[in-house]
Amino acid sequence: MQTAFNYIQIALSAFLVILFILQVKGTGGGFFGGGSGGAYRTRRGFEQTLFRATILIVVVFLAISIVSARIV
């Protein structure tokens, strides 16, 4: 059971890295937020979907991490 949780955590972490990289490419700036000019803008379409998917995957990752720690 613990091994299954470990594999799920590895897969989720890889997916999170991919989602973060896609979000950075979508901003059109540097890695640490450069290039946006400091202007506020709303997320729309695919960018908003990526943002919500990232939040969902983080929550699932944290839940699995907590359950995995409780099993040990």
DORO-940550 format. One record per atom (N, C-alpha, C, O, CB): residue number from 1; residue in one letter; z, y, x. Coordinates in steps of 0.1 Angstrom, whole numbers, plus 5000, padded with zeros to 4 digits. Glycine has a CB too. Layout:
   pos   code      w      v      u
   NUM      a      Z      Y      X
...
***
This chain:
   pos   code      w      v      u
     1      m   5000   4988   5008
     1      m   5000   5000   5000
     1      m   5000   5013   5009
     1      m   4993   5022   5006
     1      m   5012   5000   4991
     2      q   5008   5012   5019
     2      q   5009   5024   5028
     2      q   4996   5026   5035
     2      q   4992   5038   5037
     2      q   5020   5022   5038
     3      t   4989   5016   5039
     3      t   4976   5017   5045
     3      t   4966   5023   5036
     3      t   4958   5032   5040
     3      t   4971   5003   5050
     4      a   4966   5020   5023
     4      a   4957   5026   5014
     4      a   4959   5041   5013
     4      a   4950   5049   5012
     4      a   4958   5020   5000
     5      f   4972   5045   5012
     5      f   4975   5060   5012
     5      f   4971   5067   5024
     5      f   4966   5078   5024
     5      f   4990   5062   5010
     6      n   4972   5060   5036
     6      n   4967   5066   5048
     6      n   4952   5068   5048
     6      n   4947   5079   5052
     6      n   4971   5057   5060
     7      y   4945   5058   5043
     7      y   4930   5060   5043
     7      y   4926   5071   5033
     7      y   4917   5079   5035
     7      y   4923   5047   5038
     8      i   4933   5072   5022
     8      i   4930   5083   5012
     8      i   4933   5096   5018
     8      i   4926   5106   5016
     8      i   4939   5081   4999
     9      q   4944   5097   5025
     9      q   4948   5110   5032
     9      q   4937   5114   5042
     9      q   4933   5126   5043
     9      q   4961   5109   5038
    10      i   4932   5104   5050
    10      i   4922   5107   5059
    10      i   4909   5112   5053
    10      i   4903   5122   5057
    10      i   4919   5095   5068
    11      a   4905   5106   5042
    11      a   4893   5110   5035
    11      a   4895   5123   5028
    11      a   4886   5132   5029
    11      a   4890   5099   5024
    12      l   4906   5126   5022
    12      l   4909   5139   5016
    12      l   4909   5150   5027
    12      l   4904   5161   5025
    12      l   4922   5139   5009
    13      s   4915   5147   5038
    13      s   4915   5158   5049
    13      s   4901   5161   5054
    13      s   4898   5172   5057
    13      s   4924   5153   5060
    14      a   4893   5151   5056
    14      a   4879   5153   5060
    14      a   4871   5161   5049
    14      a   4864   5170   5053
    14      a   4872   5139   5063
    15      f   4874   5158   5037
    15      f   4867   5165   5026
    15      f   4872   5180   5025
    15      f   4864   5189   5023
    15      f   4870   5158   5012
    16      l   4885   5182   5028
    16      l   4890   5196   5029
    16      l   4884   5204   5040
    16      l   4880   5215   5038
    16      l   4905   5195   5030
    17      v   4882   5198   5051
    17      v   4875   5205   5063
    17      v   4861   5209   5059
    17      v   4857   5220   5062
    17      v   4875   5196   5075
    18      i   4854   5200   5052
    18      i   4841   5203   5048
    18      i   4841   5214   5038
    18      i   4832   5223   5038
    18      i   4834   5190   5041
    19      l   4850   5214   5028
    19      l   4851   5225   5018
    19      l   4854   5238   5025
    19      l   4849   5248   5021
    19      l   4861   5222   5008
    20      f   4863   5238   5035
    20      f   4866   5251   5042
    20      f   4854   5256   5049
    20      f   4852   5268   5049
    20      f   4878   5248   5052
    21      i   4847   5247   5056
    21      i   4835   5252   5063
    21      i   4825   5257   5054
    21      i   4818   5268   5057
    21      i   4829   5240   5071
    22      l   4823   5251   5042
    22      l   4813   5256   5033
    22      l   4817   5270   5027
    22      l   4809   5278   5025
    22      l   4811   5246   5021
    23      q   4830   5272   5026
    23      q   4835   5285   5021
    23      q   4833   5296   5031
    23      q   4829   5307   5028
    23      q   4850   5284   5017
    24      v   4835   5293   5044
    24      v   4833   5302   5054
    24      v   4819   5306   5055
    24      v   4816   5318   5057
    24      v   4838   5297   5068
    25      k   4810   5296   5054
    25      k   4795   5299   5055
    25      k   4791   5308   5043
    25      k   4782   5316   5044
    25      k   4787   5287   5055
    26      g   4798   5306   5032
    26      g   4794   5314   5020
    26      g   4799   5328   5020
    26      g   4793   5336   5012
    26      g   4801   5307   5008
    27      t   4808   5332   5029
    27      t   4813   5346   5029
    27      t   4803   5355   5037
    27      t   4803   5367   5034
    27      t   4826   5347   5035
    28      g   4795   5350   5045
    28      g   4785   5358   5052
    28      g   4791   5365   5064
    28      g   4785   5374   5070
    28      g   4779   5367   5043
    29      g   4804   5362   5068
    29      g   4810   5369   5079
    29      g   4815   5360   5089
    29      g   4811   5348   5090
    29      g   4822   5377   5073
    30      g   4824   5365   5097
    30      g   4829   5357   5108
    30      g   4839   5347   5103
    30      g   4842   5347   5091
    30      g   4836   5366   5119
    31      f   4844   5339   5112
    31      f   4854   5328   5108
    31      f   4867   5334   5102
    31      f   4873   5328   5093
    31      f   4857   5319   5120
    32      f   4871   5345   5107
    32      f   4884   5351   5102
    32      f   4882   5363   5093
    32      f   4890   5372   5093
    32      f   4892   5355   5114
    33      g   4871   5362   5085
    33      g   4869   5372   5075
    33      g   4862   5384   5079
    33      g   4861   5394   5072
    33      g   4882   5377   5070
    34      g   4856   5384   5091
    34      g   4848   5396   5095
    34      g   4835   5397   5088
    34      g   4830   5387   5083
    34      g   4845   5395   5110
    35      g   4830   5409   5086
    35      g   4817   5411   5080
    35      g   4818   5414   5065
    35      g   4808   5417   5059
    35      g   4809   5399   5082
    36      s   4829   5413   5059
    36      s   4830   5416   5045
    36      s   4832   5431   5042
    36      s   4829   5435   5031
    36      s   4842   5408   5039
    37      g   4835   5438   5052
    37      g   4836   5453   5050
    37      g   4849   5457   5043
    37      g   4851   5469   5040
    37      g   4825   5458   5043
    38      g   4858   5448   5040
    38      g   4870   5451   5033
    38      g   4868   5453   5018
    38      g   4878   5457   5012
    38      g   4876   5463   5039
    39      a   4857   5451   5013
    39      a   4854   5453   4999
    39      a   4859   5441   4991
    39      a   4857   5430   4995
    39      a   4839   5456   4996
    40      y   4865   5444   4979
    40      y   4869   5433   4971
    40      y   4857   5428   4963
    40      y   4849   5436   4957
    40      y   4880   5437   4961
    41      r   4855   5415   4962
    41      r   4844   5410   4954
    41      r   4849   5397   4947
    41      r   4858   5390   4952
    41      r   4831   5407   4962
    42      t   4843   5394   4935
    42      t   4848   5382   4928
    42      t   4839   5370   4932
    42      t   4828   5372   4936
    42      t   4847   5385   4913
    43      r   4845   5359   4930
    43      r   4838   5346   4933
    43      r   4830   5343   4920
    43      r   4835   5344   4909
    43      r   4847   5335   4937
    44      r   4817   5338   4923
    44      r   4809   5335   4911
    44      r   4801   5322   4914
    44      r   4798   5319   4926
    44      r   4800   5346   4907
    45      g   4799   5314   4904
    45      g   4790   5303   4905
    45      g   4795   5292   4915
    45      g   4807   5288   4913
    45      g   4777   5307   4910
    46      f   4787   5289   4924
    46      f   4790   5278   4934
    46      f   4802   5281   4942
    46      f   4810   5272   4945
    46      f   4778   5275   4942
    47      e   4804   5294   4946
    47      e   4815   5298   4954
    47      e   4828   5296   4947
    47      e   4838   5292   4953
    47      e   4813   5313   4958
    48      q   4828   5299   4934
    48      q   4840   5297   4926
    48      q   4843   5282   4924
    48      q   4855   5278   4924
    48      q   4839   5304   4912
    49      t   4833   5274   4923
    49      t   4835   5260   4921
    49      t   4841   5254   4934
    49      t   4850   5246   4934
    49      t   4821   5253   4918
    50      l   4836   5258   4946
    50      l   4841   5254   4959
    50      l   4856   5258   4960
    50      l   4864   5250   4964
    50      l   4833   5260   4970
    51      f   4859   5270   4956
    51      f   4873   5275   4957
    51      f   4882   5266   4948
    51      f   4893   5262   4952
    51      f   4874   5290   4952
    52      r   4878   5264   4936
    52      r   4887   5256   4927
    52      r   4888   5241   4932
    52      r   4898   5235   4930
    52      r   4881   5256   4913
    53      a   4877   5236   4937
    53      a   4877   5222   4942
    53      a   4886   5221   4954
    53      a   4893   5211   4956
    53      a   4863   5218   4946
    54      t   4887   5232   4962
    54      t   4896   5232   4974
    54      t   4910   5231   4969
    54      t   4918   5224   4975
    54      t   4893   5244   4983
    55      i   4913   5239   4959
    55      i   4927   5240   4954
    55      i   4931   5226   4949
    55      i   4942   5221   4951
    55      i   4929   5251   4944
    56      l   4922   5220   4941
    56      l   4924   5207   4935
    56      l   4927   5196   4946
    56      l   4936   5188   4945
    56      l   4913   5203   4926
    57      i   4918   5196   4956
    57      i   4920   5186   4967
    57      i   4932   5188   4974
    57      i   4939   5178   4978
    57      i   4907   5187   4976
    58      v   4936   5201   4977
    58      v   4949   5203   4984
    58      v   4961   5198   4976
    58      v   4970   5192   4981
    58      v   4951   5219   4986
    59      v   4961   5200   4963
    59      v   4972   5196   4954
    59      v   4972   5180   4954
    59      v   4983   5175   4955
    59      v   4970   5201   4939
    60      v   4961   5174   4953
    60      v   4960   5159   4954
    60      v   4965   5154   4967
    60      v   4972   5144   4968
    60      v   4946   5154   4951
    61      f   4961   5161   4978
    61      f   4965   5157   4991
    61      f   4980   5158   4993
    61      f   4987   5149   4998
    61      f   4958   5165   5002
    62      l   4986   5169   4988
    62      l   5001   5171   4989
    62      l   5008   5160   4980
    62      l   5018   5155   4985
    62      l   5004   5185   4984
    63      a   5003   5157   4969
    63      a   5009   5147   4960
    63      a   5009   5133   4967
    63      a   5019   5126   4966
    63      a   5002   5147   4946
    64      i   4998   5130   4972
    64      i   4997   5117   4979
    64      i   5006   5116   4991
    64      i   5011   5106   4995
    64      i   4982   5114   4983
    65      s   5007   5128   4998
    65      s   5015   5128   5010
    65      s   5030   5126   5006
    65      s   5037   5119   5013
    65      s   5014   5141   5017
    66      i   5034   5132   4995
    66      i   5048   5131   4990
    66      i   5051   5116   4986
    66      i   5061   5111   4989
    66      i   5051   5140   4979
    67      v   5041   5111   4978
    67      v   5043   5097   4974
    67      v   5043   5087   4986
    67      v   5051   5078   4986
    67      v   5031   5093   4964
    68      s   5034   5090   4995
    68      s   5034   5082   5007
    68      s   5047   5082   5015
    68      s   5052   5072   5021
    68      s   5022   5086   5016
    69      a   5053   5094   5016
    69      a   5066   5095   5023
    69      a   5077   5089   5016
    69      a   5086   5083   5022
    69      a   5069   5110   5025
    70      r   5076   5088   5003
    70      r   5087   5082   4994
    70      r   5086   5067   4995
    70      r   5097   5060   4995
    70      r   5086   5086   4980
    71      i   5074   5061   4997
    71      i   5073   5047   4998
    71      i   5079   5041   5011
    71      i   5085   5030   5011
    71      i   5058   5043   4997
    72      v   5078   5049   5022
    72      v   5083   5044   5035
    72      v   5097   5043   5034
    72      v   5104   5040   5044
    72      v   5078   5053   5046
***
